[in-house]
Amino acid sequence: MTENPPSAVHGSATGGYFSRRTITDLAADLRARRVTSADLIGIAIEEAESSQSTINAFVTIDVAGARAAAAAADRELAAGADRGPLHGVPIAVKDMIDVRGLPTTASSRHFVNRIAARDADCVERLRRAGAIVIGKTTTHEFANGPTGDRAATGPTRNPHALGHMSGGSSSGSAAAVAAGIVPVALGTDTGGSVRIPAACCGVVGVRPTQGAISTHGVLPLASSMDTVGVLARCAADAHVVLSALIDDFSPPAEGTSVAGVRVRWISPRSIHATQPSIARSARDLVAPFLADEIDIHGAEALRFSYRVIQGREAHAVHAERLSLATDLYDPEVRERLEMGGTYTDSQFLQAIAIREQFRAGVAQLLSAVDFIALPTIPFSAPPLFSRRVSVEDQPVDVPSGLLSLTAPWSLIGLPAVSIPAADVDGLPVGVQLVGRSHTEAGLLSFAAKLEARKLFES
């Protein structure tokens, strides 16, 4: 694996142009002709290129394609053809998702020369809505890891602290949004690969209901849990993107009160050892809406279920490559994939049974409240390449820890949103909201109210 030069591992890089402009702002500017799409694309490309030596968020930057699309978008707007709020707005796409004419490498040496013949369904939908893809973002190799520091092109650095992880596997998408290079980006989420980097990088990350967005044209990791997700600066921007991706996605209700919203807090320590300041910061944001606080029982069984199902499915995808070109994998990713091939049919059936039991239990948990809440990750973004951190003076494994609070909801396909809650020791902290199936719009509406509350109290 090639590591980025160690020249810029301190400081932060979060002040890009799009860190100050929402999609609503950009749409208004474009229609008032205060700015053109060509201007916006030029800014995004310049910031993507200039940040590569520090953040390393991109695998491919499509300068010619994005500029041509911007010119076409400006011509359409001038002629009165308006595709909606994303018209002429730059976006980035995780390098697990096909974009016509661009490489889909999965940040792996296996796919260096793989060029996509057509757009993935999700990209096609966003293009129809007027969005312009400026490039492909880095991913933990084959999306098979939560740290974002295992890729053929080197680690993606956290824009808030360049010596720390961006989280994975949608590392580049989260970092690009956090740095203000683009307002929104697509990621994928299997066990937490949108929500984990969202929490690490201080942005909004949405995992929709399993199956709500087509994964045609997306490289698979574990098909029963894979989904396309969205990284954005705010809940409203995420809502705009999901409206283009999901049919009949309801608009946010203007002025809707959250006075009656009831949230059930899940004690994170009942699932995994959690830094107290992380739990406290996340809980404080949702405290006015808490109905009660409960523990989750059987956390080790849930970890077993996720590990076996994800491992078996991922190994099936990679079995042939593992036998023919094992040396092209990052060693850690290869070891994880090979482990997936050791699980027996009996273990797989046991894992499925645990999943179904948990599904029924969570349905009961959500029957009397609107949402479940808990931290997104149990500790702040670790230093790059670290595999052990200390939580209350106890060493914990970084990859399993990062996944511990997100994977249970992936296991049963529920929608979940991570939003920034606070900063702890200079690094972002995320709170995770989980809802019943197909309640993404409600989750984002509530998330927007929490954002407003946080802003009012800051």
C-alpha positions as CSV (number, residue, x, y, z in Angstrom):
1,M,0.0,0.0,0.0
2,T,1.3,3.5,-0.9
3,E,1.1,5.9,2.0
4,N,0.6,9.6,1.4
5,P,3.7,11.8,2.1
6,P,3.9,12.5,5.8
7,S,4.4,16.2,5.2
8,A,0.9,17.4,6.3
9,V,-0.3,15.2,9.2
10,H,-1.2,18.1,11.5
11,G,-3.7,20.9,11.2
12,S,-7.1,20.9,9.4
13,A,-8.5,21.5,6.0
14,T,-12.3,22.1,6.4
15,G,-12.7,25.6,4.9
16,G,-13.5,24.8,1.2
17,Y,-16.1,26.9,-0.7
18,F,-18.9,24.3,-0.4
19,S,-18.5,24.2,3.4
20,R,-20.3,27.6,3.4
21,R,-23.1,26.9,0.8
22,T,-26.0,24.5,1.0
23,I,-27.7,23.1,-2.1
24,T,-30.5,25.6,-1.6
25,D,-28.0,28.4,-1.6
26,L,-26.3,27.1,-4.7
27,A,-29.6,26.6,-6.5
28,A,-30.6,30.2,-5.7
29,D,-27.2,31.5,-6.8
30,L,-27.4,29.7,-10.1
31,R,-31.0,30.9,-10.9
32,A,-30.1,34.5,-10.0
33,R,-27.1,34.2,-12.2
34,R,-24.8,35.2,-9.4
35,V,-22.7,32.1,-10.4
36,T,-22.7,29.6,-13.2
37,S,-22.3,25.8,-13.1
38,A,-19.0,26.3,-14.8
39,D,-17.9,28.4,-11.9
40,L,-19.0,25.8,-9.3
41,I,-17.4,23.0,-11.2
42,G,-14.2,25.0,-11.6
43,I,-14.1,25.6,-7.8
44,A,-14.7,22.0,-7.0
45,I,-12.0,20.7,-9.4
46,E,-9.5,23.2,-8.1
47,E,-10.1,22.3,-4.5
48,A,-10.1,18.6,-5.2
49,E,-6.8,18.8,-7.0
50,S,-5.2,21.1,-4.5
51,S,-6.2,18.9,-1.5
52,Q,-4.9,15.6,-2.9
53,S,-1.5,15.9,-1.4
54,T,-3.0,16.4,2.1
55,I,-6.4,14.7,2.2
56,N,-6.2,12.3,-0.7
57,A,-10.0,12.1,-1.1
58,F,-10.1,11.2,-4.8
59,V,-9.0,8.3,-7.0
60,T,-10.1,10.0,-10.3
61,I,-10.9,13.7,-11.0
62,D,-12.9,14.0,-14.3
63,V,-11.8,17.5,-15.4
64,A,-12.9,17.3,-19.0
65,G,-16.2,15.5,-18.4
66,A,-17.2,17.7,-15.5
67,R,-16.5,20.9,-17.4
68,A,-18.4,19.7,-20.4
69,A,-21.4,18.8,-18.2
70,A,-21.3,22.2,-16.6
71,A,-21.4,24.0,-19.9
72,A,-24.4,21.9,-20.9
73,A,-26.1,22.6,-17.5
74,D,-25.6,26.4,-18.0
75,R,-27.0,26.2,-21.5
76,E,-30.1,24.4,-20.2
77,L,-30.7,26.9,-17.4
78,A,-30.3,29.8,-19.9
79,A,-32.9,28.2,-22.1
80,G,-35.4,27.7,-19.2
81,A,-34.8,24.0,-18.8
82,D,-34.6,23.5,-15.0
83,R,-34.0,20.0,-13.7
84,G,-34.4,20.9,-10.0
85,P,-32.1,21.9,-7.1
86,L,-29.2,19.7,-8.1
87,H,-29.0,21.2,-11.6
88,G,-25.4,22.2,-12.2
89,V,-24.3,21.2,-8.7
90,P,-21.0,19.2,-8.3
91,I,-21.1,15.9,-6.6
92,A,-18.5,13.1,-6.0
93,V,-19.1,9.3,-6.2
94,K,-17.4,6.6,-4.2
95,D,-15.2,4.4,-6.3
96,M,-17.4,1.3,-5.8
97,I,-20.1,2.9,-8.0
98,D,-19.9,2.9,-11.8
99,V,-19.6,6.2,-13.6
100,R,-19.6,5.9,-17.4
101,G,-16.2,6.2,-18.9
102,L,-14.4,6.4,-15.6
103,P,-12.4,3.7,-13.7
104,T,-14.2,1.8,-10.9
105,T,-11.1,0.6,-9.1
106,A,-12.5,-0.1,-5.6
107,S,-9.2,1.4,-4.5
108,S,-7.6,-1.9,-5.3
109,R,-4.7,-3.0,-7.6
110,H,-7.1,-5.7,-9.0
111,F,-9.2,-3.2,-10.8
112,V,-6.7,-0.5,-11.9
113,N,-7.8,-0.8,-15.6
114,R,-11.5,-1.4,-15.1
115,I,-13.5,1.3,-17.0
116,A,-17.3,1.5,-16.5
117,A,-19.3,1.1,-19.6
118,R,-22.4,2.7,-18.1
119,D,-23.6,4.7,-15.1
120,A,-24.8,2.9,-12.0
121,D,-28.6,3.4,-11.6
122,C,-28.0,5.8,-8.7
123,V,-25.6,7.9,-10.8
124,E,-28.0,7.9,-13.7
125,R,-30.8,9.3,-11.5
126,L,-28.6,12.1,-10.1
127,R,-27.5,13.0,-13.7
128,R,-31.2,13.2,-14.7
129,A,-31.6,15.6,-11.7
130,G,-28.8,17.8,-13.1
131,A,-26.0,16.8,-10.8
132,I,-22.4,16.8,-12.2
133,V,-19.9,14.2,-11.2
134,I,-16.5,15.7,-10.7
135,G,-14.7,12.5,-9.8
136,K,-14.5,9.2,-7.9
137,T,-13.6,9.1,-4.2
138,T,-11.3,6.7,-2.4
139,T,-12.6,3.7,-0.4
140,H,-11.2,1.2,1.9
141,E,-10.2,-1.5,-0.5
142,F,-13.3,-3.2,-1.9
143,A,-15.3,-1.3,0.9
144,N,-14.1,-4.1,3.2
145,G,-13.0,-2.1,6.3
146,P,-14.1,0.7,8.5
147,T,-10.9,2.6,8.9
148,G,-10.3,4.2,5.4
149,D,-6.6,3.7,5.5
150,R,-6.2,0.6,3.4
151,A,-6.3,1.5,-0.3
152,A,-4.0,1.1,-3.3
153,T,-3.7,4.9,-3.5
154,G,-3.0,5.4,0.2
155,P,-5.0,6.5,3.2
156,T,-7.7,9.2,3.2
157,R,-6.9,11.8,5.9
158,N,-9.4,13.4,8.2
159,P,-9.9,17.0,7.2
160,H,-10.3,18.0,10.8
161,A,-7.0,16.4,11.9
162,L,-4.8,15.2,9.0
163,G,-3.0,12.6,11.1
164,H,-6.3,10.8,11.9
165,M,-8.5,8.4,10.1
166,S,-11.4,9.6,8.0
167,G,-13.3,6.4,8.7
168,G,-14.4,3.9,6.2
169,S,-15.2,2.6,3.9
170,S,-16.7,5.7,2.2
171,S,-13.6,7.6,3.3
172,G,-13.1,9.9,0.4
173,S,-16.7,10.9,0.1
174,A,-16.9,11.9,3.7
175,A,-13.6,13.7,3.6
176,A,-14.5,15.6,0.3
177,V,-17.8,16.9,1.9
178,A,-16.1,17.7,5.2
179,A,-13.4,19.7,3.4
180,G,-15.9,21.6,1.4
181,I,-14.7,20.2,-1.9
182,V,-18.3,19.2,-2.9
183,P,-21.6,19.8,-1.1
184,V,-22.7,16.1,-1.3
185,A,-21.3,12.7,-2.3
186,L,-22.4,9.2,-2.7
187,G,-21.1,6.3,-0.6
188,T,-22.0,2.8,0.1
189,D,-22.9,1.3,3.5
190,T,-22.8,-2.4,4.4
191,G,-21.9,-2.3,8.1
192,G,-21.6,1.4,8.7
193,S,-19.5,2.6,5.7
194,V,-21.4,5.9,5.3
195,R,-22.2,6.6,9.0
196,I,-18.7,5.8,10.4
197,P,-16.8,8.3,8.1
198,A,-19.7,10.8,8.6
199,A,-19.1,10.6,12.3
200,C,-15.3,10.8,12.0
201,C,-15.4,13.7,9.6
202,G,-18.3,15.7,11.1
203,V,-20.8,15.5,8.3
204,V,-24.3,13.9,7.8
205,G,-24.3,10.3,6.6
206,V,-27.5,8.5,5.6
207,R,-28.0,4.7,5.2
208,P,-31.4,4.3,3.6
209,T,-33.7,1.3,4.1
210,Q,-32.3,-1.9,2.6
211,G,-33.4,-2.0,-1.1
212,A,-34.8,1.6,-1.3
213,I,-32.0,2.5,-3.8
214,S,-30.9,0.3,-6.6
215,T,-27.4,-1.1,-6.3
216,H,-27.2,-2.0,-10.0
217,G,-23.8,-0.9,-11.1
218,V,-22.3,-0.9,-7.6
219,L,-19.6,-3.4,-6.8
220,P,-20.9,-5.8,-4.2
221,L,-19.5,-6.5,-0.7
222,A,-22.2,-8.4,1.1
223,S,-25.4,-8.3,-0.9
224,S,-27.9,-8.8,1.9
225,M,-26.7,-5.6,3.6
226,D,-25.2,-3.4,0.8
227,T,-26.9,-0.1,0.1
228,V,-26.0,3.2,-1.6
229,G,-25.9,6.1,0.9
230,V,-25.4,9.8,1.0
231,L,-22.8,12.1,2.7
232,A,-23.8,15.8,3.0
233,R,-23.1,18.9,5.0
234,C,-26.6,19.0,6.5
235,A,-29.8,17.0,6.7
236,A,-31.6,19.2,4.2
237,D,-28.9,18.6,1.5
238,A,-29.1,14.8,2.1
239,H,-32.9,15.1,1.7
240,V,-32.5,16.7,-1.7
241,V,-30.2,13.9,-2.9
242,L,-32.4,11.1,-1.6
243,S,-35.4,12.8,-3.3
244,A,-33.7,12.2,-6.6
245,L,-32.7,8.6,-5.7
246,I,-35.9,7.2,-4.1
247,D,-39.3,7.3,-5.8
248,D,-42.1,9.0,-3.8
249,F,-39.7,10.4,-1.2
250,S,-41.7,12.7,0.8
251,P,-40.7,16.4,1.2
252,P,-39.8,17.7,4.6
253,A,-42.7,19.2,6.4
254,E,-42.2,23.0,6.8
255,G,-42.4,24.1,10.4
256,T,-43.2,20.6,11.7
257,S,-42.9,20.5,15.5
258,V,-40.8,17.9,17.1
259,A,-42.4,18.5,20.5
260,G,-44.1,15.1,20.3
261,V,-41.1,13.1,19.0
262,R,-40.1,10.2,21.3
263,V,-36.7,8.7,21.2
264,R,-35.4,5.6,22.9
265,W,-31.7,5.9,23.9
266,I,-29.7,2.7,23.6
267,S,-26.9,2.6,26.1
268,P,-23.8,2.2,23.9
269,R,-21.9,0.5,26.7
270,S,-24.3,-2.4,26.5
271,I,-23.0,-3.0,22.9
272,H,-19.4,-2.0,23.1
273,A,-17.0,-0.1,25.4
274,T,-17.6,3.6,24.7
275,Q,-15.7,6.7,25.6
276,P,-17.9,8.5,28.2
277,S,-17.4,11.9,26.6
278,I,-18.6,10.5,23.3
279,A,-21.7,9.0,24.8
280,R,-22.5,12.1,26.8
281,S,-22.1,14.5,23.9
282,A,-24.4,12.3,21.6
283,R,-27.0,11.9,24.4
284,D,-27.1,15.6,25.2
285,L,-28.2,16.5,21.7
286,V,-31.3,14.2,21.9
287,A,-31.9,14.5,25.6
288,P,-35.1,16.6,25.4
289,F,-36.8,13.9,23.3
290,L,-35.8,10.8,25.3
291,A,-38.6,8.6,26.4
292,D,-36.3,6.1,28.2
293,E,-32.9,4.5,28.1
294,I,-32.4,0.7,27.7
295,D,-29.6,-1.8,27.2
296,I,-29.2,-4.1,24.2
297,H,-28.7,-7.7,25.3
298,G,-26.8,-10.3,23.3
299,A,-24.2,-7.9,21.8
300,E,-21.7,-10.7,21.3
301,A,-24.3,-12.7,19.4
302,L,-25.0,-9.7,17.1
303,R,-21.2,-9.3,16.4
304,F,-21.1,-13.0,15.5
305,S,-24.1,-12.7,13.2
306,Y,-22.8,-9.7,11.4
307,R,-19.2,-11.2,11.1
308,V,-20.5,-14.5,9.7
309,I,-23.1,-13.1,7.2
310,Q,-20.9,-10.3,6.0
311,G,-17.8,-12.6,5.9
312,R,-19.5,-15.4,3.9
313,E,-21.1,-13.1,1.4
314,A,-17.9,-11.1,0.9
315,H,-15.8,-14.2,0.5
316,A,-18.2,-15.5,-2.2
317,V,-17.7,-12.3,-4.2
318,H,-13.9,-12.6,-4.0
319,A,-13.2,-16.4,-3.9
320,E,-11.9,-16.6,-7.5
321,R,-9.6,-13.5,-7.1
322,L,-8.3,-14.8,-3.8
323,S,-7.2,-18.1,-5.5
324,L,-5.7,-16.4,-8.6
325,A,-4.1,-13.1,-7.4
326,T,-4.0,-13.0,-3.6
327,D,-0.9,-10.9,-3.6
328,L,-2.8,-7.9,-5.1
329,Y,-4.9,-7.5,-2.0
330,D,-3.9,-5.3,1.0
331,P,-2.8,-7.9,3.6
332,E,-5.4,-6.9,6.1
333,V,-8.3,-6.9,3.6
334,R,-7.1,-10.3,2.3
335,E,-7.0,-11.8,5.8
336,R,-10.6,-10.5,6.5
337,L,-11.8,-12.0,3.2
338,E,-10.1,-15.3,3.8
339,M,-11.6,-15.5,7.3
340,G,-15.1,-15.2,5.7
341,G,-14.4,-18.5,3.8
342,T,-13.9,-20.4,7.1
343,Y,-17.4,-20.1,8.4
344,T,-19.5,-23.2,8.2
345,D,-23.0,-23.7,6.9
346,S,-24.1,-24.4,10.5
347,Q,-22.6,-21.0,11.7
348,F,-24.3,-19.2,8.8
349,L,-27.7,-20.7,9.7
350,Q,-27.1,-19.7,13.3
351,A,-26.2,-16.2,12.3
352,I,-29.4,-15.9,10.2
353,A,-31.5,-17.1,13.2
354,I,-29.8,-14.4,15.4
355,R,-30.5,-11.8,12.8
356,E,-34.2,-12.7,12.6
357,Q,-34.5,-12.7,16.4
358,F,-32.9,-9.3,16.6
359,R,-35.2,-8.0,13.9
360,A,-38.3,-8.9,15.9
361,G,-36.8,-7.4,19.1
362,V,-36.0,-4.1,17.4
363,A,-39.5,-3.9,15.9
364,Q,-40.8,-4.2,19.5
365,L,-38.3,-1.4,20.6
366,L,-39.6,0.9,17.9
367,S,-43.3,0.2,18.4
368,A,-43.7,2.8,21.1
369,V,-41.2,5.4,20.0
370,D,-40.3,7.3,16.8
371,F,-36.6,6.6,16.7
372,I,-33.7,4.9,18.4
373,A,-30.6,6.9,19.2
374,L,-27.0,6.1,20.2
375,P,-23.5,7.3,19.3
376,T,-22.4,6.5,15.8
377,I,-19.0,5.2,16.9
378,P,-17.7,4.5,20.4
379,F,-14.5,6.7,20.2
380,S,-13.3,9.6,18.1
381,A,-11.4,9.1,14.9
382,P,-8.2,7.2,15.8
383,P,-4.7,8.1,14.4
384,L,-4.0,6.7,11.0
385,F,-3.1,3.0,10.9
386,S,-3.8,2.4,14.5
387,R,-5.5,-0.9,15.4
388,R,-5.8,-0.4,19.2
389,V,-7.1,2.5,21.2
390,S,-7.7,2.9,24.8
391,V,-11.3,3.4,26.2
392,E,-11.4,4.0,29.9
393,D,-7.8,2.6,30.2
394,Q,-8.8,-0.6,28.4
395,P,-7.4,-1.5,24.9
396,V,-10.0,-2.1,22.2
397,D,-9.8,-3.2,18.6
398,V,-10.3,-0.3,16.3
399,P,-12.0,-2.0,13.3
400,S,-14.5,-4.0,15.4
401,G,-15.1,-0.9,17.6
402,L,-15.8,1.4,14.7
403,L,-18.4,-1.1,13.4
404,S,-19.9,-2.0,16.8
405,L,-22.7,0.6,17.0
406,T,-23.6,0.8,13.3
407,A,-23.6,-2.9,12.2
408,P,-26.6,-4.1,14.2
409,W,-29.0,-1.8,12.2
410,S,-27.3,-2.8,8.9
411,L,-27.9,-6.4,9.9
412,I,-31.7,-5.9,9.8
413,G,-31.8,-3.3,7.0
414,L,-33.2,-0.3,8.9
415,P,-32.6,3.3,7.8
416,A,-30.1,5.2,10.0
417,V,-28.7,8.7,10.0
418,S,-25.5,10.0,11.6
419,I,-25.3,13.7,12.3
420,P,-22.6,15.7,14.1
421,A,-23.3,16.2,17.8
422,A,-20.3,18.0,19.1
423,D,-16.5,18.0,19.1
424,V,-14.5,16.1,21.7
425,D,-10.8,16.9,22.0
426,G,-11.0,18.7,18.6
427,L,-12.6,15.8,16.7
428,P,-16.2,15.4,15.7
429,V,-18.7,13.2,17.5
430,G,-21.7,11.7,15.8
431,V,-25.2,10.8,17.1
432,Q,-27.0,8.0,15.2
433,L,-30.7,7.9,14.7
434,V,-32.4,4.7,13.6
435,G,-36.0,4.4,12.4
436,R,-38.5,1.9,11.1
437,S,-38.3,0.9,7.4
438,H,-38.8,3.7,4.9
439,T,-38.8,6.5,7.5
440,E,-35.7,8.2,5.9
441,A,-37.7,11.5,5.4
442,G,-38.8,11.5,9.0
443,L,-35.3,10.8,10.2
444,L,-33.9,13.7,8.2
445,S,-36.6,16.0,9.3
446,F,-35.8,15.3,12.9
447,A,-32.1,15.5,12.2
448,A,-32.6,19.0,10.7
449,K,-34.4,20.1,13.9
450,L,-31.5,18.7,16.0
451,E,-29.1,20.7,13.8
452,A,-31.0,23.8,14.4
453,R,-31.1,23.2,18.1
454,K,-27.3,22.6,18.1
455,L,-26.8,25.9,16.2
456,F,-29.1,27.8,18.5
457,E,-27.3,26.6,21.7
458,S,-23.7,27.0,20.3
